Amino acid sequence: MIYGIGNDIIEIERIGKAISKEGFIEKLCTKNERENLLKKGNRAESYAGIFSAKEAISKAIGLGVRGYSLTDIEILNDEFGKPFAILSEKLNEIIRDKFGAYKIELSISHSKQYATAVAILFSA
């Protein structure tokens, strides 16, 4: 059963400006995400993809970003580059209380100007 679908799109230029401001990266990214982004060249489109993925997940949950922060969602990639999310125990509890056992599927893409992500929250 599908519990929720979230979709987000963001202008890469907007995130590029935001990451130059003090504190934005720390509010958006976990330590692991920051390390991975540095390895990938610290590119604005990668930050935009992570931002969009976190927003898509929050929309799939149906709460927006309320009761947790963006760093409660960690976006990483498997050995083939497929993105996946690791959620904090706090956010896991919020979702389990609302839906029970769940899984999340995630897709991220970008063009020259935009990054987009889709998240599907479904029963485990």
Kinemage of the C-alpha trace (Angstrom):
@kinemage 1
@onewidth
@group {chain A} dominant
@subgroup {mainchain}
@vectorlist {calphas} color= white
{ca met a 1} P 0.000 0.000 0.000
{ca ile a 2} L 1.285 3.477 -0.862
{ca tyr a 3} L 1.121 5.859 2.091
{ca gly a 4} L 2.351 8.936 0.263
{ca ile a 5} L 4.109 10.323 -2.790
{ca gly a 6} L 6.233 13.454 -2.662
{ca asn a 7} L 7.686 15.470 -5.514
{ca asp a 8} L 9.933 18.521 -5.411
{ca ile a 9} L 11.785 20.718 -7.876
{ca ile a 10} L 14.277 23.464 -7.049
{ca glu a 11} L 16.364 25.947 -9.027
{ca ile a 12} L 20.033 24.968 -8.779
{ca glu a 13} L 21.051 28.641 -8.874
{ca arg a 14} L 18.917 29.322 -5.780
{ca ile a 15} L 20.661 26.541 -3.831
{ca gly a 16} L 24.034 27.717 -5.161
{ca lys a 17} L 23.404 31.105 -3.563
{ca ala a 18} L 22.131 29.526 -0.343
{ca ile a 19} L 25.171 27.274 0.160
{ca ser a 20} L 27.410 30.342 0.124
{ca lys a 21} L 25.610 31.669 3.218
{ca glu a 22} L 26.949 30.757 6.631
{ca gly a 23} L 25.092 27.912 8.323
{ca phe a 24} L 22.934 26.782 5.394
{ca ile a 25} L 24.927 23.638 4.627
{ca glu a 26} L 24.878 22.575 8.294
{ca lys a 27} L 21.092 23.027 8.419
{ca leu a 28} L 20.642 20.981 5.237
{ca cys a 29} L 23.288 18.257 5.369
{ca thr a 30} L 24.514 15.644 7.810
{ca lys a 31} L 28.236 15.092 8.304
{ca asn a 32} L 28.145 12.056 5.984
{ca glu a 33} L 26.348 14.037 3.285
{ca arg a 34} L 28.865 16.888 3.524
{ca glu a 35} L 31.767 14.438 3.203
{ca asn a 36} L 30.171 12.791 0.147
{ca leu a 37} L 29.438 16.151 -1.467
{ca leu a 38} L 33.067 17.214 -1.048
{ca lys a 39} L 34.203 13.954 -2.706
{ca lys a 40} L 31.817 14.664 -5.606
{ca gly a 41} L 33.247 18.145 -6.208
{ca asn a 42} L 31.022 20.206 -3.893
{ca arg a 43} L 28.671 21.112 -6.757
{ca ala a 44} L 25.508 23.147 -6.356
{ca glu a 45} L 23.428 20.613 -8.331
{ca ser a 46} L 24.340 17.900 -5.819
{ca tyr a 47} L 23.203 20.078 -2.912
{ca ala a 48} L 20.035 20.915 -4.834
{ca gly a 49} L 19.343 17.217 -5.399
{ca ile a 50} L 19.676 16.502 -1.678
{ca phe a 51} L 17.449 19.464 -0.802
{ca ser a 52} L 14.825 18.338 -3.297
{ca ala a 53} L 14.949 14.740 -2.033
{ca lys a 54} L 14.438 15.808 1.575
{ca glu a 55} L 11.520 18.009 0.566
{ca ala a 56} L 9.982 15.167 -1.466
{ca ile a 57} L 10.270 12.807 1.512
{ca ser a 58} L 8.657 15.360 3.813
{ca lys a 59} L 5.769 15.697 1.340
{ca ala a 60} L 5.365 11.921 1.096
{ca ile a 61} L 5.125 11.757 4.899
{ca gly a 62} L 2.444 14.437 4.717
{ca leu a 63} L 3.668 16.641 7.569
{ca gly a 64} L 6.043 18.988 5.828
{ca val a 65} L 9.136 19.631 7.918
{ca arg a 66} L 7.351 19.798 11.284
{ca gly a 67} L 8.593 18.092 14.424
{ca tyr a 68} L 11.967 17.278 12.855
{ca ser a 69} L 14.725 18.967 10.850
{ca leu a 70} L 16.178 18.357 7.407
{ca thr a 71} L 19.225 16.715 8.998
{ca asp a 72} L 16.917 13.989 10.363
{ca ile a 73} L 16.916 12.773 6.744
{ca glu a 74} L 20.223 11.621 5.285
{ca ile a 75} L 20.536 11.073 1.532
{ca leu a 76} L 23.310 8.731 0.418
{ca asn a 77} L 23.988 6.594 -2.658
{ca asp a 78} L 24.575 2.875 -3.036
{ca glu a 79} L 27.530 1.453 -4.985
{ca phe a 80} L 25.628 1.976 -8.256
{ca gly a 81} L 24.710 5.600 -7.482
{ca lys a 82} L 21.081 4.919 -6.549
{ca pro a 83} L 19.989 7.349 -3.844
{ca phe a 84} L 18.520 6.120 -0.581
{ca ala a 85} L 17.427 7.758 2.656
{ca ile a 86} L 18.447 7.015 6.206
{ca leu a 87} L 16.103 8.565 8.751
{ca ser a 88} L 16.857 9.492 12.338
{ca glu a 89} L 15.214 7.495 15.104
{ca lys a 90} L 13.090 10.555 15.887
{ca leu a 91} L 11.708 10.708 12.348
{ca asn a 92} L 11.364 6.913 12.150
{ca glu a 93} L 9.166 7.074 15.238
{ca ile a 94} L 7.012 9.845 13.755
{ca ile a 95} L 6.432 7.814 10.582
{ca arg a 96} L 5.856 4.496 12.375
{ca asp a 97} L 3.311 6.167 14.680
{ca lys a 98} L 1.444 7.490 11.650
{ca phe a 99} L 1.706 4.506 9.271
{ca gly a 100} L 3.377 1.490 10.888
{ca ala a 101} L 6.160 -0.349 9.070
{ca tyr a 102} L 7.283 1.496 5.943
{ca lys a 103} L 9.851 1.780 3.150
{ca ile a 104} L 10.916 4.738 1.033
{ca glu a 105} L 11.911 4.699 -2.637
{ca leu a 106} L 13.689 7.760 -3.950
{ca ser a 107} L 14.708 9.164 -7.328
{ca ile a 108} L 16.764 12.324 -7.904
{ca ser a 109} L 17.569 14.030 -11.192
{ca his a 110} L 18.816 17.376 -12.436
{ca ser a 111} L 19.263 19.421 -15.566
{ca lys a 112} L 21.360 22.568 -16.010
{ca gln a 113} L 18.812 24.703 -14.163
{ca tyr a 114} L 16.739 22.435 -11.922
{ca ala a 115} L 17.025 19.513 -9.534
{ca thr a 116} L 14.041 17.304 -8.861
{ca ala a 117} L 13.199 14.354 -6.669
{ca val a 118} L 10.341 11.918 -6.160
{ca ala a 119} L 9.806 9.910 -2.977
{ca ile a 120} L 7.328 7.099 -2.471
{ca leu a 121} L 6.448 6.024 1.076
{ca phe a 122} L 4.845 2.581 1.185
{ca ser a 123} L 4.129 -0.344 3.482
{ca ala a 124} L 7.017 -2.659 4.309
